[in-house]
Amino acid sequence: MAMNLRLTEAETEALRAKAEQEGRSMQEVARTAISQYVADRPARLRAAIDRVQVEDAELLDRLSK
C-alpha cells in the first residue's frame, strides 16, 4: 500500500542522516522505525501503568475504598 508521509525539514534531514549513516534507504529506516514502535507498544503501555501505580498509589488506594 502506498502512503505519503509529510515530514518537517528537520525530520527529513534526521531521517536522511540516519539512512546515510546506516547505508540504507530513507524508506527502509522509516519502515523499521514504525515496525519497532508498533511492536514496543505493549511494553510502553505496561511501563506507563506501572508508573501510575507507583506514583499514584495513595490516590488509587483511597479510590478503591
N, C-alpha and C positions, 0 to 999 in steps of 0.2 A: 504494500500500500504506500502510495506516495504521500508526502506531507511537507508543507512549507513551515519552516521554523524561523521566526524573526528574532534576531539577537541584536543587542546593542553593539556598538563598535568595540567596546571593551570586552564584551563576551566573545565576540568574533575573534578578536586578537588573542585572547586567552586560549580559545579553542585551537586556533591556528598554531600558536606556540607549542601547545601540548602535543598536537598531532606531529609537528615537525620534530619535536624532541623525541617522540616515540617511533618516528618513521612510519606513521600510519596516516590514513586519510582523516579529515575532519569528521566525515560521516561515521567512520568506524569508531572514533573516540567518543562521539556523541551517543551513538547507539550503545556502546559499552557502559557509559555513564548512566544512561536511562535504565539499562538492564540491572545494574548494580543497585540503583536507587529503588527500583521496584522490589528486588529480592531482599533488600535490607529493611523494608518497611515493618515486618513483624518484630524485628529486633528493636527498631526505633520506638515502636509503639509500646513494647514491653518496658523499655527503659523509661519512657515517659510516665507510664503507670507506676512503676517502682518509685520514681522521683516524687510523684504526687503523694503516694502512700507514706513516704518518709517525711516530706516537708509539711504535709497537712495531716499528720497522724492524729493530733489532738482534735482538730476540727472534725475529721472523719469519725472519731470515737464519739464525740458529742452528737453528731448527726445520726449515729446508729442507735441512739437511745431514745 
